[in-house]
Amino acid sequence: MSDVDTTTATPDDRAAAAAARDLGRIVGEAHVQAPVTQSELLQDATETRGLRGSALAAVHPGSAEETAAVVRWAAEQGVPVVPRGGGTGYSGGAVPGMGPEGANALVLATDRLTGPGEIVPEAWRGTFPAGVTTHDLQRRCLEAGLFFGPNPGSAEACFIGGNVATNAGGPRSFRHGSVRAWVSGLEAVLADGQLVRLGGNARKSVETLDLVGLLCGSEGTLGVITEVTLRLQPAPEAALPVLAVYADREAGLNALAYAMASGVVPTALEFLDGGALRAAAATFPGGLPDGAAFAVMAEALGTEEIARIEADALAEAISEDALRVLRPTTRSEVDEIWRWRDGVSLSVVAARGGKLSEDVVVPADRLGDALSAIDRLGEERGVEVTSWGHAGDGILHATVMVDRDDPEALRAATDAAHGMLDIAFDLGGALSGEHGIGLVKRDATTRLDPGVLAAQQAVKDALDPKGIMNPGRKLPPR
Ligand SMILES: Cc1cc2nc3c(=O)[nH]c(=O)nc-3n(C[C@H](O)[C@H](O)[C@H](O)COP(=O)(O)OP(=O)(O)OC[C@H]3O[C@@H](n4cnc5c(N)ncnc54)[C@H](O)[C@@H]3O)c2cc1C
């Protein structure tokens, strides 16, 4: 906490000092920053797009009760609250100071909401504080013989609270659903500072409106999630990926169709187009065959026997016209394939020094149309485009590869990225299938049905009448 010289202090200095004093009383002085000294608290993964904010203060409550007291203080003072998890978001939702709040935002960091949680193996249930990283949670579940299906690529750094707030997905969401499908209960602080429990330990409940569902994917606009109760599954014995590459897109799209018709529900059904494949060629297990222009990856998961049978069926389905099919059997071979897949995004960045990626989604049967339209867009705008993603769910990480240090190229890339949103929309898809709307796609939401937007705004107004929870994110400007 800093002392303020009353003769030279600006109104901002005085506001920061008052916040530090009041919040310090709630959480302890050591857990308040006013001004914010830890610069990471002012950004998220959109930093690569140049998003970086400012804030009145940052506060790190150590319990749900302290979180509630902080939000009550903010509601009384009219200070906008920007909840923060691991800061891995791709939509700018946790970047303070970029919405209507200006520099007056309070960053509410959930990194002290940690602890062992509770796992009840016989009920396939786990309850975890919001600040536990997804990787840690996955590990703890596995140690108890249980499994948490969603596997976002950021698992080492993102928090389960952030996963719920964004309704995160990942490759395995094709079979296992996004995070919402795994949540039976939440503890959350609403905009007036009230601490509530929604849902609970029972795997199913229809006694209220689906308030758990409402908070999943709410991106901090309806309250702060402090604890999450998950309906888990028994840990699988084996996860067997199958990876095939093709000389052209048509063969790859056919393979996807054969996989869908195989009768097996793969946990993941992924694709990479030629650009992404070339960018990630250096780490392709065993070396990328000459002429490879499309890749399909499917995963079977279950007991040793079931995973083997399903992997056989998937391999047969995607082998026709393949240049090469990889069937890993050992743990290290499996890990090598997933390491390669998880590294695709960074490989694409490395190719040109930067990228602008959208996480658009189309109906799965329109994936080929989306890829063709994205190619045409790239040609028309003179930018290099590529896509990869979760074919089963129709999610494309539609990307413009760009040199970040070239302002002209960056402008053209930004325009082209907006065009990708139009493509998804025109094909009956959605602006975001994974990362959310946050700040970066908020203006694009004005094209949604006005009736739907009005209903959404009515929910926001009912639960947050003062509009203090992450204002200017997710919902379009009034
Ligand atoms: C390398 C990489 C790979 C990724 N892969 C995937 C992927 O496969 N699938 C996917 O879906 N996403 C992916 N993401 C995006 C990101 O990791 C997810 O959106 C993740 O769920 C964000 O969690 P977080 O804890 O980092 O949240 P943050 O970035 O801190 O916040 C995200 C949003 O949630 C809100 N929020 C955070 N915590 C809370 C809380 N406790 N209560 C209320 N609101 C809260 C914030 O205000 C913000 O609006 C990836 C990101 C990176 C950098």
The ligand as an SDF file (V2000), in Angstrom:
LIG
                    3D

 53 58  0  0  0  0  0  0  0  0999 V2000
   -1.6960  -21.8900  -25.7150 C   0  0  0  0  0  0  0  0  0  0  0  0
   -3.1760  -21.7530  -25.4930 C   0  0  0  0  0  0  0  0  0  0  0  0
   -4.0170  -22.8080  -25.8230 C   0  0  0  0  0  0  0  0  0  0  0  0
   -5.3920  -22.7050  -25.6200 C   0  0  0  0  0  0  0  0  0  0  0  0
   -6.1860  -23.7680  -25.9330 N   0  0  0  0  0  0  0  0  0  0  0  0
   -7.5100  -23.6940  -25.7060 C   0  0  0  0  0  0  0  0  0  0  0  0
   -8.3570  -24.8120  -26.0100 C   0  0  0  0  0  0  0  0  0  0  0  0
   -7.9100  -25.8470  -26.4680 O   0  0  0  0  0  0  0  0  0  0  0  0
   -9.6770  -24.6690  -25.7490 N   0  0  0  0  0  0  0  0  0  0  0  0
  -10.2050  -23.5130  -25.2190 C   0  0  0  0  0  0  0  0  0  0  0  0
  -11.4140  -23.4440  -24.9960 O   0  0  0  0  0  0  0  0  0  0  0  0
   -9.4220  -22.4620  -24.9370 N   0  0  0  0  0  0  0  0  0  0  0  0
   -8.0990  -22.5120  -25.1560 C   0  0  0  0  0  0  0  0  0  0  0  0
   -7.3120  -21.4340  -24.8670 N   0  0  0  0  0  0  0  0  0  0  0  0
   -7.9240  -20.1980  -24.3210 C   0  0  0  0  0  0  0  0  0  0  0  0
   -7.9400  -20.1390  -22.7690 C   0  0  0  0  0  0  0  0  0  0  0  0
   -6.9080  -20.9320  -22.2250 O   0  0  0  0  0  0  0  0  0  0  0  0
   -9.2940  -20.5790  -22.2060 C   0  0  0  0  0  0  0  0  0  0  0  0
  -10.2840  -19.6640  -22.6090 O   0  0  0  0  0  0  0  0  0  0  0  0
   -9.2990  -20.7010  -20.6770 C   0  0  0  0  0  0  0  0  0  0  0  0
  -10.4870  -21.3290  -20.2600 O   0  0  0  0  0  0  0  0  0  0  0  0
   -9.1480  -19.3710  -19.9520 C   0  0  0  0  0  0  0  0  0  0  0  0
   -8.9380  -19.6400  -18.5710 O   0  0  0  0  0  0  0  0  0  0  0  0
   -8.1070  -18.6310  -17.6530 P   0  0  0  0  0  0  0  0  0  0  0  0
   -8.1280  -19.1700  -16.2770 O   0  0  0  0  0  0  0  0  0  0  0  0
   -6.7810  -18.3490  -18.2160 O   0  0  0  0  0  0  0  0  0  0  0  0
   -9.0410  -17.3450  -17.7280 O   0  0  0  0  0  0  0  0  0  0  0  0
   -8.6730  -15.8090  -17.9880 P   0  0  0  0  0  0  0  0  0  0  0  0
   -7.9560  -15.6450  -19.2580 O   0  0  0  0  0  0  0  0  0  0  0  0
   -8.0360  -15.2420  -16.7830 O   0  0  0  0  0  0  0  0  0  0  0  0
  -10.1390  -15.1950  -18.1200 O   0  0  0  0  0  0  0  0  0  0  0  0
  -10.9710  -15.5340  -19.1840 C   0  0  0  0  0  0  0  0  0  0  0  0
  -12.3620  -14.9260  -18.9690 C   0  0  0  0  0  0  0  0  0  0  0  0
  -12.9910  -15.5500  -17.8540 O   0  0  0  0  0  0  0  0  0  0  0  0
  -13.2580  -14.6100  -16.8110 C   0  0  0  0  0  0  0  0  0  0  0  0
  -12.9280  -15.2900  -15.5450 N   0  0  0  0  0  0  0  0  0  0  0  0
  -11.7580  -15.9160  -15.2370 C   0  0  0  0  0  0  0  0  0  0  0  0
  -11.8570  -16.4880  -14.0170 N   0  0  0  0  0  0  0  0  0  0  0  0
  -13.1030  -16.2220  -13.5580 C   0  0  0  0  0  0  0  0  0  0  0  0
  -13.8030  -16.5490  -12.3660 C   0  0  0  0  0  0  0  0  0  0  0  0
  -13.2470  -17.2780  -11.3810 N   0  0  0  0  0  0  0  0  0  0  0  0
  -15.0870  -16.1170  -12.2280 N   0  0  0  0  0  0  0  0  0  0  0  0
  -15.6810  -15.3900  -13.2130 C   0  0  0  0  0  0  0  0  0  0  0  0
  -15.0560  -15.0350  -14.3510 N   0  0  0  0  0  0  0  0  0  0  0  0
  -13.7890  -15.4590  -14.5290 C   0  0  0  0  0  0  0  0  0  0  0  0
  -12.3950  -13.3980  -17.1220 C   0  0  0  0  0  0  0  0  0  0  0  0
  -12.9880  -12.2130  -16.6550 O   0  0  0  0  0  0  0  0  0  0  0  0
  -12.3340  -13.4490  -18.6450 C   0  0  0  0  0  0  0  0  0  0  0  0
  -13.4690  -12.8440  -19.1880 O   0  0  0  0  0  0  0  0  0  0  0  0
   -5.9360  -21.5010  -25.0770 C   0  0  0  0  0  0  0  0  0  0  0  0
   -5.0880  -20.4440  -24.7390 C   0  0  0  0  0  0  0  0  0  0  0  0
   -3.7250  -20.5550  -24.9430 C   0  0  0  0  0  0  0  0  0  0  0  0
   -2.8500  -19.4030  -24.5570 C   0  0  0  0  0  0  0  0  0  0  0  0
  1  2  1  0
  2  3  1  0
  2 52  2  0
  3  4  2  0
  4  5  1  0
  4 50  1  0
  5  6  2  0
  6  7  1  0
  6 13  1  0
  7  8  2  0
  7  9  1  0
  9 10  1  0
 10 11  2  0
 10 12  1  0
 12 13  2  0
 13 14  1  0
 14 15  1  0
 14 50  1  0
 15 16  1  0
 16 17  1  0
 16 18  1  0
 18 19  1  0
 18 20  1  0
 20 21  1  0
 20 22  1  0
 22 23  1  0
 23 24  1  0
 24 25  2  0
 24 26  1  0
 24 27  1  0
 27 28  1  0
 28 29  2  0
 28 30  1  0
 28 31  1  0
 31 32  1  0
 32 33  1  0
 33 34  1  0
 33 48  1  0
 34 35  1  0
 35 36  1  0
 35 46  1  0
 36 37  1  0
 36 45  1  0
 37 38  2  0
 38 39  1  0
 39 40  1  0
 39 45  2  0
 40 41  1  0
 40 42  2  0
 42 43  1  0
 43 44  2  0
 44 45  1  0
 46 47  1  0
 46 48  1  0
 48 49  1  0
 50 51  2  0
 51 52  1  0
 52 53  1  0
M  END
$$$$
